[in-house]
């Protein structure tokens, strides 16, 4: 099979919405979007609190969270694998090799990005807003909703960065998901597998979708910051 | 009954503030009765802004007390003093949303908010700008919004920290006229300014601070025409005080 043959077959898969192909894309999006949603629900308030709270050891926490942004996906996968395996502390949940485990793994990868970027954004905003919000009686956690809302455009970019990281990673979902056809096979794990099997058409088709997705995410991030600049100044 | 209907007078006694062992303000005592415009003047670093922040409760004194006549400055569940900052803090939202946010934060219920917000916007000539992003307003418009936002909270006292320092003469005149109107309606104003002409134009009373001490507390007329201390005379002559 030549490269052009593979490309033609890939186009057929994509344009013909082959079920083998759409199933994988669908699962990938479901897992990654769920992970980003969970990371947002946990990470936005947590990051904001970290941005405005002052406590001993705060610098250490910030360094740790920043460092976690670079957590290798395979290591995250391994840790979660140990937690979720039969004999592990959370083994009784029976989550290993399910989409649930994959969502957990990707949440673990996205969360530090959301917390770290939210912390930075909110801290800058807090410096500017502190006197005014104090004057209005908004101190501590009461200030968080205002700060998150006013940082909304920067935070949209943070979430998109998280989405980018989760959709592109292969190590974590491979380890805790197991790459089971029709159940836990995502775009990235499928590409790895199909390439080694020699089915370049499917690998290329999925690769194409991933590239388009990346392009879309970056376009959206750029758009969010432009809209933010125009709407909020 | 009188005592329960107003948080004034404000009594400041022996007020001190220090940071890193350096006294930035010490032994300041004065009383702020209802009404009028009080200007706080003095060279840079004299502690003018600091005094306002302490009075407004943004900072905790190192020594001495800031005592309101009633309820710690709060009456009927609402803080009765507001503050306008040198660089107006504009939330990243529309002009109207800035107003609504302040009212909501100060405990106004949703029903009365819209009406109050509209009243404040109309009164300060901001109605036409209501849907514009606040941060894209001009400096003068932003400061006008800041004053309107403070007024909307129905305070008895408004503290203003150099309200006109970043404004051109036209915008300054407009803000001064607004402040005079508020004072005429019985709102008590206390503002810092480095602009002596402004203090002379607007204020009825002057507090002169130098290096953290309250050196003179006099009517504006007395302060400008017959200052009691050598420091004040030097300051008014434009000498640098060290």
Interface residues (C-beta under 8 A of the other chain):
Chain A: X128 X129 X131 X132 X133 X134 X135 X136 X137 X138 X146 X149 X150 X228 X231 X232 X233
Chain B: X53 X56 X58 X79 X82 X83 X85 X89 X90 X91 X92 X93 X101 X102 X105 X106 X107 X133 X134 X135 X136
